[in-house]
């Protein structure tokens, strides 16, 4: 109950040589202490006890870009802090997924104070490979469909953007009411809304996650 699973990419655990030291759960508007007029939606801060990057993550390569945080204290669930299911199937039986984050609302713009949400089209392996060709610096094997997936909407320019890295890409759970499955974690992209974003495919890493958590 104190492991934050996969809602984080390995390249986010250290920024400008500074490691993340805490997580803030139940957040919506980062500028206010409480997010509801009733005052009961108070975000909760947990200190990070351990940062666990995937052992095969080798920057600047974009492969295996996933991490876990072990928190110092257990997480208490409530109306605003809920667990997410991990997608275990490679196939996603929905055409769209939901990305959320506090990143820039436009390329080169400023970060958002309020949590943003966008519905993104899941892009096929073939189409994604046309956008991202293999290169030896970051993608020597190109976009790997077993461990990566693409999502975006280049027609309406909807996309995740700078500052959204490590955020969730999720779909409604097919059986559990008001519950979501984590299918991807925001990893990288080119500009914002120009090309689909690339996400770490969670199902590929479930065995690694379970080996640590259990």
C-alpha contacts under 8 A as a table, 3 or more apart, distances in Angstrom:
res1	aa1	res2	aa2	distance
1	X	74	X	5.34
1	X	75	X	5.90
2	X	70	X	5.80
2	X	71	X	5.01
2	X	72	X	7.06
2	X	73	X	6.12
2	X	74	X	4.55
2	X	75	X	5.79
3	X	68	X	6.97
3	X	69	X	5.75
3	X	70	X	4.44
3	X	71	X	6.01
3	X	213	X	6.98
4	X	7	X	6.93
4	X	68	X	5.93
4	X	69	X	5.16
4	X	70	X	6.28
4	X	71	X	7.34
5	X	8	X	7.65
5	X	67	X	7.70
5	X	68	X	5.34
5	X	69	X	6.99
5	X	209	X	7.33
6	X	9	X	7.02
6	X	66	X	6.19
6	X	67	X	5.73
6	X	68	X	5.53
6	X	185	X	6.97
6	X	202	X	7.42
7	X	67	X	7.86
7	X	68	X	7.66
7	X	166	X	5.75
7	X	167	X	5.71
7	X	168	X	5.66
7	X	185	X	6.13
8	X	12	X	6.83
8	X	13	X	7.67
8	X	66	X	6.17
8	X	67	X	5.63
8	X	68	X	6.73
8	X	165	X	7.55
8	X	166	X	3.91
8	X	167	X	6.29
8	X	168	X	7.95
8	X	185	X	6.64
9	X	12	X	5.49
9	X	13	X	7.12
9	X	65	X	5.23
9	X	66	X	4.08
9	X	67	X	5.28
9	X	165	X	6.89
9	X	166	X	4.55
9	X	185	X	6.67
9	X	186	X	7.21
9	X	187	X	6.44
9	X	200	X	7.98
10	X	13	X	5.60
10	X	53	X	5.32
10	X	54	X	7.02
10	X	57	X	7.20
10	X	64	X	7.93
10	X	65	X	4.95
10	X	66	X	4.58
10	X	67	X	4.76
11	X	14	X	6.64
11	X	15	X	7.85
11	X	59	X	7.56
11	X	65	X	6.53
11	X	66	X	7.75
12	X	15	X	6.25
12	X	165	X	7.02
12	X	166	X	6.53
13	X	19	X	5.80
13	X	20	X	5.84
13	X	51	X	7.26
13	X	53	X	7.89
13	X	67	X	7.64
14	X	17	X	5.67
14	X	18	X	5.31
14	X	19	X	4.32
14	X	20	X	6.38
15	X	18	X	5.23
15	X	19	X	6.42
15	X	20	X	7.88
20	X	23	X	7.96
20	X	48	X	7.62
21	X	47	X	6.11
21	X	48	X	5.31
22	X	45	X	6.71
22	X	46	X	5.53
22	X	47	X	4.26
22	X	48	X	4.92
23	X	45	X	5.72
23	X	46	X	5.37
23	X	47	X	6.48
23	X	48	X	6.90
24	X	27	X	6.53
24	X	43	X	6.37
24	X	44	X	5.55
24	X	45	X	4.45
24	X	46	X	6.41
25	X	43	X	5.53
25	X	44	X	5.19
25	X	45	X	6.36
25	X	46	X	7.85
25	X	81	X	6.49
26	X	41	X	7.30
26	X	42	X	7.13
26	X	43	X	4.67
26	X	44	X	6.49
26	X	80	X	5.24
26	X	81	X	5.05
27	X	30	X	6.75
27	X	35	X	7.46
27	X	42	X	7.71
27	X	43	X	5.12
27	X	44	X	7.91
27	X	115	X	7.94
28	X	35	X	6.26
28	X	114	X	5.66
28	X	115	X	5.22
29	X	32	X	5.95
29	X	35	X	6.23
29	X	113	X	5.55
29	X	114	X	4.37
29	X	115	X	6.45
30	X	33	X	7.61
30	X	113	X	5.45
30	X	114	X	6.53
31	X	113	X	6.33
32	X	35	X	6.62
33	X	42	X	6.51
33	X	43	X	7.36
34	X	37	X	7.78
34	X	39	X	5.45
34	X	40	X	6.94
34	X	41	X	5.50
34	X	42	X	4.67
34	X	43	X	6.92
35	X	39	X	6.91
35	X	40	X	7.88
35	X	41	X	5.37
35	X	42	X	6.57
36	X	39	X	5.31
36	X	40	X	6.58
36	X	41	X	5.61
38	X	41	X	7.71
39	X	42	X	6.78
41	X	80	X	6.67
46	X	71	X	6.32
46	X	72	X	6.79
46	X	73	X	6.64
47	X	71	X	5.83
47	X	72	X	5.56
47	X	73	X	7.44
48	X	51	X	7.28
48	X	69	X	6.48
48	X	70	X	6.02
48	X	71	X	4.51
48	X	72	X	5.79
49	X	69	X	7.47
49	X	70	X	5.50
49	X	71	X	5.02
49	X	72	X	4.92
50	X	69	X	5.85
50	X	70	X	4.98
50	X	71	X	6.91
51	X	67	X	7.26
51	X	68	X	6.10
51	X	69	X	4.85
51	X	70	X	6.48
52	X	67	X	5.45
52	X	68	X	5.01
52	X	69	X	6.16
52	X	70	X	7.84
53	X	57	X	7.04
53	X	66	X	6.33
53	X	67	X	4.28
53	X	68	X	6.47
54	X	57	X	5.47
54	X	64	X	6.39
54	X	65	X	7.15
54	X	66	X	5.90
54	X	67	X	5.73
56	X	63	X	7.98
56	X	64	X	6.17
57	X	61	X	7.45
57	X	62	X	7.77
57	X	63	X	6.35
57	X	64	X	5.01
57	X	65	X	5.94
57	X	66	X	7.75
58	X	61	X	5.61
58	X	62	X	7.73
58	X	63	X	7.52
58	X	64	X	7.99
59	X	62	X	6.71
59	X	138	X	7.87
60	X	137	X	6.64
60	X	138	X	5.69
61	X	137	X	6.29
61	X	138	X	4.02
61	X	139	X	6.21
61	X	140	X	7.97
62	X	65	X	5.95
62	X	138	X	5.32
62	X	139	X	6.29
62	X	187	X	7.62
62	X	188	X	7.82
63	X	138	X	7.85
63	X	139	X	7.33
63	X	147	X	7.81
64	X	147	X	7.40
64	X	200	X	7.28
65	X	187	X	6.75
65	X	200	X	6.42
66	X	185	X	7.63
66	X	200	X	6.95
68	X	209	X	7.96
71	X	74	X	7.01
76	X	81	X	7.62
77	X	80	X	7.57
77	X	81	X	5.07
77	X	82	X	5.51
77	X	83	X	7.48
78	X	81	X	5.15
78	X	82	X	6.49
79	X	82	X	7.06
84	X	179	X	6.81
84	X	180	X	5.70
84	X	181	X	5.89
84	X	182	X	6.45
85	X	173	X	7.85
85	X	179	X	7.57
85	X	180	X	6.16
85	X	181	X	4.54
85	X	182	X	6.00
86	X	181	X	5.45
86	X	182	X	5.07
86	X	183	X	6.91
86	X	202	X	6.98
86	X	203	X	7.15
86	X	206	X	7.36
87	X	90	X	7.81
87	X	181	X	5.49
87	X	182	X	5.57
87	X	183	X	5.25
87	X	202	X	6.34
87	X	203	X	5.27
88	X	202	X	7.54
88	X	203	X	4.52
88	X	204	X	7.72
88	X	206	X	6.72
89	X	92	X	7.12
89	X	203	X	5.99
90	X	146	X	7.73
90	X	203	X	5.95
90	X	204	X	7.46
92	X	95	X	7.91
92	X	183	X	7.95
94	X	97	X	7.43
94	X	171	X	7.77
95	X	121	X	5.96
95	X	122	X	5.73
96	X	119	X	6.33
96	X	120	X	5.40
96	X	121	X	4.54
96	X	122	X	5.53
96	X	171	X	7.56
97	X	119	X	5.71
97	X	120	X	5.38
97	X	121	X	6.54
97	X	122	X	6.76
97	X	151	X	7.80
97	X	169	X	6.25
97	X	170	X	5.52
97	X	171	X	5.11
98	X	117	X	6.78
98	X	118	X	5.67
98	X	119	X	4.64
98	X	120	X	6.09
98	X	168	X	7.94
98	X	169	X	5.45
98	X	170	X	5.22
98	X	171	X	6.20
99	X	117	X	5.79
99	X	118	X	5.46
99	X	119	X	6.53
99	X	120	X	7.12
99	X	160	X	6.90
99	X	167	X	7.27
99	X	168	X	5.84
99	X	169	X	4.58
99	X	170	X	6.61
100	X	115	X	6.80
100	X	116	X	5.44
100	X	117	X	4.48
100	X	118	X	6.54
100	X	160	X	7.77
100	X	164	X	7.48
100	X	167	X	6.33
100	X	168	X	6.24
100	X	169	X	7.15
101	X	115	X	5.55
101	X	116	X	5.44
101	X	117	X	6.90
101	X	160	X	7.80
101	X	163	X	7.54
101	X	164	X	5.06
101	X	167	X	5.86
101	X	168	X	7.83
102	X	111	X	6.10
102	X	112	X	5.03
102	X	113	X	6.53
102	X	114	X	6.46
102	X	115	X	5.13
102	X	116	X	6.06
102	X	163	X	6.49
102	X	164	X	6.13
103	X	110	X	7.73
103	X	111	X	4.81
103	X	112	X	5.87
103	X	116	X	7.98
103	X	160	X	7.45
103	X	161	X	5.80
103	X	162	X	5.41
103	X	163	X	3.87
103	X	164	X	4.55
104	X	107	X	6.67
104	X	108	X	7.24
104	X	109	X	5.54
104	X	110	X	5.08
104	X	111	X	4.09
104	X	112	X	6.00
104	X	161	X	5.71
104	X	162	X	5.53
104	X	163	X	6.19
104	X	164	X	7.66
105	X	109	X	6.47
105	X	110	X	6.90
105	X	111	X	6.64
105	X	112	X	6.66
105	X	161	X	7.05
106	X	109	X	5.13
106	X	110	X	7.59
106	X	161	X	7.13
106	X	192	X	6.73
107	X	161	X	6.82
107	X	162	X	7.27
107	X	191	X	6.10
107	X	192	X	5.42
108	X	162	X	7.89
111	X	163	X	6.90
112	X	115	X	6.98
112	X	116	X	7.49
118	X	158	X	7.15
118	X	159	X	7.37
120	X	151	X	5.73
120	X	152	X	4.84
120	X	153	X	6.02
120	X	158	X	7.12
120	X	159	X	6.96
121	X	151	X	5.37
121	X	152	X	5.32
121	X	153	X	6.02
122	X	149	X	7.82
122	X	150	X	6.12
122	X	151	X	4.41
122	X	152	X	6.74
123	X	127	X	6.53
123	X	128	X	6.24
123	X	149	X	7.49
123	X	150	X	5.21
123	X	151	X	5.17
123	X	152	X	7.12
123	X	196	X	7.56
124	X	127	X	5.34
124	X	128	X	6.07
124	X	150	X	7.29
125	X	128	X	5.16
125	X	129	X	6.11
125	X	143	X	7.97
125	X	145	X	6.24
125	X	149	X	7.39
125	X	150	X	7.62
126	X	129	X	5.25
126	X	130	X	6.58
127	X	130	X	5.21
127	X	131	X	6.83
128	X	131	X	5.29
128	X	132	X	6.36
128	X	143	X	7.36
128	X	150	X	6.18
128	X	196	X	7.30
129	X	132	X	5.08
129	X	133	X	6.01
129	X	142	X	6.94
129	X	143	X	6.12
130	X	133	X	6.43
131	X	195	X	6.73
131	X	196	X	7.76
132	X	142	X	6.66
132	X	143	X	6.72
133	X	139	X	7.75
133	X	142	X	5.61
133	X	143	X	7.64
134	X	139	X	5.20
134	X	140	X	5.18
134	X	141	X	5.54
134	X	142	X	3.91
134	X	143	X	7.38
135	X	138	X	6.15
135	X	139	X	5.02
135	X	140	X	4.90
135	X	141	X	7.51
135	X	142	X	6.89
136	X	139	X	5.90
136	X	140	X	4.35
137	X	140	X	6.78
139	X	142	X	4.77
139	X	143	X	6.70
141	X	144	X	6.76
143	X	148	X	6.45
143	X	149	X	7.77
144	X	147	X	5.73
144	X	148	X	5.50
144	X	149	X	7.83
145	X	148	X	5.16
145	X	149	X	6.12
146	X	201	X	7.33
146	X	204	X	6.49
147	X	200	X	6.09
147	X	201	X	4.84
147	X	202	X	7.45
147	X	203	X	7.84
147	X	204	X	5.47
147	X	205	X	7.73
148	X	184	X	7.95
148	X	198	X	6.72
148	X	199	X	5.60
148	X	200	X	4.66
148	X	201	X	4.60
149	X	184	X	7.37
149	X	198	X	5.80
149	X	199	X	5.27
149	X	200	X	6.47
149	X	201	X	5.83
150	X	196	X	5.96
150	X	197	X	5.60
150	X	198	X	4.60
150	X	199	X	6.00
151	X	159	X	7.83
151	X	196	X	5.28
151	X	197	X	5.56
151	X	198	X	6.70
151	X	199	X	7.64
152	X	157	X	7.92
152	X	158	X	6.31
152	X	159	X	5.20
152	X	160	X	7.82
152	X	193	X	6.99
152	X	195	X	7.23
152	X	196	X	4.38
152	X	197	X	6.00
153	X	156	X	5.85
153	X	157	X	5.64
153	X	158	X	5.16
153	X	159	X	6.44
153	X	193	X	6.61
153	X	196	X	6.74
154	X	157	X	4.70
154	X	158	X	6.65
154	X	159	X	7.95
154	X	193	X	5.45
154	X	194	X	5.57
154	X	195	X	6.18
154	X	196	X	6.89
155	X	158	X	7.86
156	X	193	X	7.70
157	X	192	X	7.34
157	X	193	X	4.01
157	X	194	X	6.38
158	X	192	X	7.69
158	X	193	X	5.15
159	X	192	X	5.94
159	X	193	X	4.84
159	X	196	X	7.03
159	X	197	X	6.81
160	X	164	X	6.07
160	X	186	X	7.63
160	X	192	X	6.68
160	X	193	X	7.58
160	X	197	X	6.76
161	X	164	X	5.64
161	X	165	X	7.76
161	X	189	X	7.88
161	X	191	X	7.44
161	X	192	X	5.29
161	X	193	X	7.95
162	X	165	X	6.93
162	X	192	X	7.81
164	X	167	X	5.56
164	X	186	X	6.70
165	X	185	X	7.57
165	X	186	X	4.84
165	X	187	X	5.54
165	X	188	X	7.00
166	X	185	X	5.59
166	X	186	X	5.04
166	X	187	X	6.44
167	X	185	X	5.63
167	X	186	X	5.32
168	X	182	X	6.54
168	X	183	X	7.84
168	X	184	X	6.13
168	X	185	X	4.88
168	X	186	X	6.34
169	X	182	X	6.04
169	X	183	X	5.82
169	X	184	X	4.73
169	X	185	X	5.70
169	X	186	X	6.89
169	X	199	X	7.75
170	X	180	X	6.20
170	X	181	X	5.41
170	X	182	X	4.48
170	X	183	X	5.31
170	X	184	X	6.69
171	X	180	X	5.52
171	X	181	X	5.39
171	X	182	X	6.77
171	X	183	X	7.07
172	X	178	X	7.38
172	X	179	X	6.14
172	X	180	X	4.39
172	X	181	X	6.12
173	X	176	X	5.59
173	X	177	X	7.22
173	X	178	X	7.70
173	X	179	X	5.53
173	X	180	X	4.73
173	X	181	X	5.42
176	X	179	X	5.61
182	X	185	X	7.83
182	X	202	X	6.91
183	X	201	X	6.11
183	X	202	X	5.32
183	X	203	X	6.84
184	X	199	X	5.31
184	X	200	X	5.19
184	X	201	X	4.77
184	X	202	X	5.22
185	X	199	X	5.12
185	X	200	X	5.05
185	X	201	X	6.97
185	X	202	X	7.17
186	X	197	X	7.54
186	X	198	X	6.66
186	X	199	X	4.63
186	X	200	X	6.57
187	X	197	X	7.66
187	X	198	X	5.79
187	X	199	X	4.93
187	X	200	X	6.11
188	X	197	X	6.10
188	X	198	X	5.39
188	X	199	X	6.97
189	X	192	X	7.33
189	X	195	X	7.09
189	X	196	X	6.81
189	X	197	X	4.56
189	X	198	X	5.84
190	X	194	X	7.11
190	X	195	X	6.19
190	X	196	X	7.93
190	X	197	X	7.33
191	X	194	X	6.12
191	X	195	X	7.27
192	X	195	X	7.06
193	X	196	X	6.79
201	X	204	X	5.97
201	X	205	X	7.43
202	X	205	X	5.41
202	X	206	X	6.45
203	X	206	X	5.39
204	X	207	X	7.57
205	X	208	X	5.33
205	X	209	X	6.27
206	X	209	X	4.96
206	X	210	X	6.02
207	X	210	X	5.15
207	X	211	X	6.10
208	X	211	X	5.15
208	X	212	X	6.58
209	X	212	X	5.35
209	X	213	X	6.09
210	X	213	X	5.04
210	X	214	X	5.51
211	X	214	X	5.77
